[in-house]
Amino acid sequence: MSVDVIIVGAGIAGLMCAYDCVRAGQAVLIVYQGDLEHTSSFYAQGGIAAAWLDSDSTAQHMTDTMMAGDGLCDPRVVQDFCDHAPAFIQRLIDLGVPFDQDAGGYRLTKEGAHEHSRIFHVKDHTGTSIIQTLGHHLKDHPLVQWENHALQGVLQSSDQSRVIGVRFNDQNYLAPNTVLATGGFSNIFSRSTNPRPNIGEGIALAYAVGAPVGDLEFIQFHPTVFCTDSHPPLLISEALRGEGAFLVNKNNERFMKKYHELEDLAPRDVVSRAMIQESGPKLNIVPLMTSIQYRFPTIYHALQARGFSQHDIEIPVQPLVHYTLGGIVAKPNGQTEKPGLFAIGECSLTGFHGANRLASNSLLEAGIMGQRCASFLIQHAKSHHHNDTSHHLTSMDPLASEDLIFLGHLTNQALGVIRSSNELTSAIDSLGGHPQKDHPMFLFLMAILHSALHRKESRGGHYRSDFPDTHANARHSLVAHSHELLHVDAI
Ligand SMILES: Cc1cc2nc3c(=O)[nH]c(=O)nc-3n(C[C@H](O)[C@H](O)[C@H](O)COP(=O)(O)OP(=O)(O)OC[C@H]3O[C@@H](n4cnc5c(N)ncnc54)[C@H](O)[C@@H]3O)c2cc1C
């Protein structure tokens, strides 16, 4: 089948884009790895933010987003996404997402650094409901071709002026437009809250074909993750703290008072650093003992599967890599600097989240970008069919497991909650001396490490023990294919 659009990734960004494209009659090829259940979108528990209640406002949602973003949000982009948030929620409701309600209307909750209750949720499996709803609409659609394969490369026209398709399953697939919706790169670390495919291969390939990437050093750790050796890490949603749970140390002291006025609902980077200072941090869930199994059934059952009883009141928790702020520089409609190549969702960098993401703003950004990208593609449909049979392939061999272990170890050491020049320099030396140093994933990790080394300040999701202060001027890090790192005022 000849297709109008290739979408790589089947999370909320990719599926939303696909849904709007096929409604307009465009033929879509969706390439994804694993299954729909193993996307960050499917894992999302807490919900999706929108100023909905009369007591709330877009202006307040903007303020909270920009406070979390620590000087690096683009106010126009923040206004745009916050303005459109209620309409996007309405869109999801119309599509059939069953957000929780009670007698007073939608039951909205609060998460860290939100001034108001504005999080729409479906119990604690909001992302699952959204992906199931979109998947249901797309599953048997005649204009959708599903391909379960890892990306092996990006194709450009022979003069390398335009992306004209992708390679997977040892074959080339051409289309007028290619959309990357491949999520973030948290799983490049040896342990994260993310599914296995999210190691950033889409971003690495975009970088390899010359699309600028930026703000790669900003990485969000989720403070409350329960880790055991026998099970995958279990994220304990911030909504539990929003509804009364609180952190204690090994002496049972509520320590967050010492670190931030918002206490347990302080921004995630503040909570994560506080937890590293304290010993034996645990989440006390006494205020939720009667409600947890109804309000947070997924977490409750996952805890039981890990040996918890309904009488246990404390969960040992630790910060774990969760969300990557940086990515492929893109407009809110996904347009990148490379003609024919679009980036939407967590793999992109729009300026919405800045240096740190406000909880529940990422499903929002990814979904709206999916819609916007589809509108753009529909308007510009078929204007760029590629007739030239020659092409330029930028390929990426899958990394051997020992290389992935090497990269995981390196990122754990150098790019943790607290970083320093020594660790970053030593990681750069190890990477530069590795036989695989020219592989796109190694080059991408090199760009991340350089961005972290050269940001000689602490801000949002980047904290340096050797540079703990924040500069007065907030600047973005930008890396183009030339590997030159620039610090710029706007992206
Ligand atoms: C545990 C957890 C809880 C979260 N909770 C919330 C929340 O409550 N609210 C909120 O707003 N955000 C939350 N987030 C963040 C949010 O879920 C993500 O930012 C968002 O879902 C990203 O959507 P996406 O469509 O960009 O990417 P994803 O949903 O990550 O999808 C990426 C897709 O790309 C595919 N892919 C990746 N690499 C390749 C490759 N090389 N080849 C082929 N396919 C590839 C994957 O298979 C997948 O289909 C949470 C994240 C996690 C991990």
PDBQT file of the ligand as one rigid body, heavy atoms in Angstrom, charges set to zero:
ROOT
HETATM    1  C1  LIG A 501       4.980   5.183  34.464  1.00  0.00    +0.000 C 
HETATM    2  C2  LIG A 501       4.652   6.503  33.817  1.00  0.00    +0.000 A 
HETATM    3  C3  LIG A 501       3.616   7.279  34.288  1.00  0.00    +0.000 A 
HETATM    4  C4  LIG A 501       3.321   8.511  33.677  1.00  0.00    +0.000 A 
HETATM    5  N1  LIG A 501       2.241   9.237  34.116  1.00  0.00    +0.000 NA
HETATM    6  C5  LIG A 501       1.897  10.370  33.460  1.00  0.00    +0.000 A 
HETATM    7  C6  LIG A 501       0.706  11.075  33.792  1.00  0.00    +0.000 A 
HETATM    8  O1  LIG A 501      -0.049  10.672  34.678  1.00  0.00    +0.000 OA
HETATM    9  N2  LIG A 501       0.415  12.208  33.085  1.00  0.00    +0.000 N 
HETATM   10  C7  LIG A 501       1.213  12.689  32.076  1.00  0.00    +0.000 A 
HETATM   11  O2  LIG A 501       0.888  13.717  31.460  1.00  0.00    +0.000 OA
HETATM   12  N3  LIG A 501       2.337  12.022  31.725  1.00  0.00    +0.000 NA
HETATM   13  C8  LIG A 501       2.687  10.881  32.383  1.00  0.00    +0.000 A 
HETATM   14  N4  LIG A 501       3.812  10.211  32.011  1.00  0.00    +0.000 N 
HETATM   15  C9  LIG A 501       4.588  10.703  30.850  1.00  0.00    +0.000 C 
HETATM   16  C10 LIG A 501       3.779  10.402  29.583  1.00  0.00    +0.000 C 
HETATM   17  O3  LIG A 501       3.187   9.138  29.719  1.00  0.00    +0.000 OA
HETATM   18  C11 LIG A 501       4.661  10.436  28.338  1.00  0.00    +0.000 C 
HETATM   19  O4  LIG A 501       5.403  11.608  28.281  1.00  0.00    +0.000 OA
HETATM   20  C12 LIG A 501       3.781  10.364  27.082  1.00  0.00    +0.000 C 
HETATM   21  O5  LIG A 501       2.893   9.286  27.187  1.00  0.00    +0.000 OA
HETATM   22  C13 LIG A 501       4.656  10.234  25.845  1.00  0.00    +0.000 C 
HETATM   23  O6  LIG A 501       3.823   9.894  24.769  1.00  0.00    +0.000 OA
HETATM   24  P1  LIG A 501       4.461   9.640  23.348  1.00  0.00    +0.000 P 
HETATM   25  O7  LIG A 501       3.322   9.306  22.461  1.00  0.00    +0.000 OA
HETATM   26  O8  LIG A 501       5.328  10.784  23.007  1.00  0.00    +0.000 OA
HETATM   27  O9  LIG A 501       5.433   8.381  23.537  1.00  0.00    +0.000 OA
HETATM   28  P2  LIG A 501       5.213   6.906  24.131  1.00  0.00    +0.000 P 
HETATM   29  O10 LIG A 501       3.884   6.737  24.740  1.00  0.00    +0.000 OA
HETATM   30  O11 LIG A 501       6.398   6.635  24.976  1.00  0.00    +0.000 OA
HETATM   31  O12 LIG A 501       5.263   5.989  22.827  1.00  0.00    +0.000 OA
HETATM   32  C14 LIG A 501       6.464   5.819  22.115  1.00  0.00    +0.000 C 
HETATM   33  C15 LIG A 501       6.213   4.867  20.947  1.00  0.00    +0.000 C 
HETATM   34  O13 LIG A 501       7.374   4.837  20.119  1.00  0.00    +0.000 OA
HETATM   35  C16 LIG A 501       7.720   3.503  19.825  1.00  0.00    +0.000 C 
HETATM   36  N5  LIG A 501       9.159   3.430  19.587  1.00  0.00    +0.000 N 
HETATM   37  C17 LIG A 501      10.172   3.913  20.341  1.00  0.00    +0.000 A 
HETATM   38  N6  LIG A 501      11.355   3.653  19.773  1.00  0.00    +0.000 NA
HETATM   39  C18 LIG A 501      11.082   2.992  18.624  1.00  0.00    +0.000 A 
HETATM   40  C19 LIG A 501      11.886   2.440  17.596  1.00  0.00    +0.000 A 
HETATM   41  N7  LIG A 501      13.226   2.536  17.628  1.00  0.00    +0.000 N 
HETATM   42  N8  LIG A 501      11.279   1.814  16.553  1.00  0.00    +0.000 NA
HETATM   43  C20 LIG A 501       9.925   1.713  16.489  1.00  0.00    +0.000 A 
HETATM   44  N9  LIG A 501       9.112   2.231  17.440  1.00  0.00    +0.000 NA
HETATM   45  C21 LIG A 501       9.686   2.850  18.494  1.00  0.00    +0.000 A 
HETATM   46  C22 LIG A 501       7.277   2.719  21.044  1.00  0.00    +0.000 C 
HETATM   47  O14 LIG A 501       7.107   1.356  20.714  1.00  0.00    +0.000 OA
HETATM   48  C23 LIG A 501       5.958   3.423  21.351  1.00  0.00    +0.000 C 
HETATM   49  O15 LIG A 501       4.947   2.870  20.551  1.00  0.00    +0.000 OA
HETATM   50  C24 LIG A 501       4.120   8.973  32.601  1.00  0.00    +0.000 A 
HETATM   51  C25 LIG A 501       5.171   8.188  32.130  1.00  0.00    +0.000 A 
HETATM   52  C26 LIG A 501       5.440   6.964  32.716  1.00  0.00    +0.000 A 
HETATM   53  C27 LIG A 501       6.570   6.136  32.180  1.00  0.00    +0.000 C 
ENDROOT
TORSDOF 0
